[in-house]
Amino acid sequence: MVITTTSTLQGKEIERYISVVSGEAIMGANVVRDFLASVTDIIGGRSSAYENKLAEGREIALREMQDKASRLGANAVIGVDLDFETLREGMMMCIATGTAVYVKDL
């Protein structure tokens, strides 16, 4: 399945727009990751622990969105947008939203 942030697929004809689809992932951080991130904040640098958690959330949200689109008969999702939010201390959410479409000759 093609997943893109663009509203069209170059050289392809969208036969029908099916529905808006989304996938959500709510991830909790743990005490060890929080401690390691605070050390990184003090000495500088990137927090690989949090970067990995963000990547995991993004992949889960995209996979869930793709599964929903597939169940609706779509073969592509266009206009995909990713949003990341902090819900409360130690919790983060990733939402992937797009338009499920059927693309001719894909």
C-alpha positions in Angstrom: 0.0 0.0 0.0 1.3 3.5 -0.9 1.3 6.0 2.0 2.2 9.6 1.2 1.9 13.0 2.6 1.1 14.4 -0.8 -2.5 14.9 -2.0 -1.9 13.1 -5.3 0.2 10.3 -6.7 2.2 11.5 -9.6 1.1 9.8 -12.9 -1.7 7.9 -11.2 -5.5 8.5 -11.2 -7.4 8.3 -8.0 -10.5 6.4 -8.9 -12.4 7.0 -5.6 -11.9 8.7 -2.3 -13.0 6.2 0.4 -12.7 7.8 3.9 -10.5 9.6 6.4 -8.5 7.0 8.3 -6.4 7.4 11.4 -4.2 5.4 13.7 -3.2 6.2 17.2 -0.5 5.1 19.6 -0.3 6.2 23.2 3.1 5.4 24.7 4.3 5.5 28.3 7.8 6.3 29.2 9.5 4.6 32.1 11.6 5.8 35.0 14.9 4.5 33.5 14.3 6.2 30.2 13.3 9.5 32.0 16.5 9.3 34.1 18.7 8.7 31.0 16.9 11.5 29.1 17.5 14.0 32.1 21.2 13.1 32.1 21.4 13.7 28.3 19.6 17.1 28.9 22.2 18.1 31.4 25.3 17.1 29.4 23.8 17.8 26.0 23.2 15.6 23.0 20.3 13.6 21.7 18.1 11.3 23.7 18.1 8.1 21.8 15.7 6.5 24.3 13.0 9.1 23.5 13.8 9.1 19.8 13.3 5.3 19.7 10.0 5.7 21.6 8.8 8.4 19.1 9.8 6.1 16.1 7.9 3.2 17.7 4.8 5.3 18.2 5.0 6.6 14.6 5.3 3.1 13.2 2.4 1.8 15.3 0.1 4.7 14.2 1.0 4.4 10.5 0.5 0.6 10.6 -2.9 1.0 12.3 -4.0 3.7 9.8 -2.9 1.4 6.9 -4.8 -1.6 8.3 -8.0 0.5 8.6 -7.6 1.7 5.0 -7.0 -1.8 3.7 -10.1 -3.1 5.5 -12.1 -0.4 3.6 -10.8 -1.5 0.3 -8.2 1.2 -0.3 -4.8 0.6 -2.0 -3.3 4.0 -0.9 -3.5 6.6 1.8 -2.8 10.2 0.7 -2.4 13.5 2.6 -1.0 11.8 5.6 -0.3 14.0 8.6 1.6 12.9 11.8 0.9 14.6 15.1 2.8 14.1 18.4 1.4 15.3 21.7 2.3 15.0 25.3 -0.7 13.8 27.3 0.7 14.1 30.8 4.1 13.5 32.4 5.5 10.3 31.0 2.8 9.8 28.3 3.0 10.7 24.6 0.6 10.2 21.7 1.2 9.9 18.0 -1.7 10.1 15.6 -1.4 9.4 11.8 -4.3 10.7 9.7 -4.9 10.5 6.0 -7.4 9.9 3.2 -7.9 6.3 2.1 -8.3 6.1 -1.7 -8.4 3.6 -4.5 -5.9 4.3 -7.2 -6.4 3.0 -10.7 -3.6 0.7 -12.0 -1.5 0.8 -8.8 
